[in-house]
Amino acid sequence: MEFITGFNRDQLVMMNFESCVGLDSWARTVDMFVDILPMQELGFRDVLNSEGRPPYHSSDMLKLYLYGYKNRLRSSRQMEHACKVNLEVIWLLKGLRPSARKIAYFRKDNAAAFKLAFRHFVGLLKEWWNSY
């Protein structure tokens, strides 16, 4: 009798990330919500540098924070780690891997915008609930 074995790690595996994320996943909800947010009106700033590495888009960073909030990823280091190992986060950020420092600075620089985004989210949920 043979044992059940896993796949060969040395073999190239093609995978579809879309099928790895469930249709009822929180990541899909976060993705949809952030895509309809008026990011500029809420106060999120996308500043393009003339030198150095280009920044991450505010909507991608907000998606990471909202997903982390729901899944108890409170620290920037936990979120950084999730970007490398969690398939839902990899799908949500389209493979981006921001550093813990970049994540922390985003939170610090957009504190007021976060409050407005959460208020917008609660208002949207109330509106959906009342129309349901």
Secondary structure, 3 states (H helix, E strand, C coil): CCCCCCCCCCCCCCCCHHHHCCCCCHHHHHHHHHHHCCHHHHCCCCCCCCCCCCCCCHHHHHHHHHHHHHCCCCCHHHHHHHHHHCHHHHHHCCCCCCCHHHHHHHHHHCHHHHHHHHHHHHHHHHHHHHHC
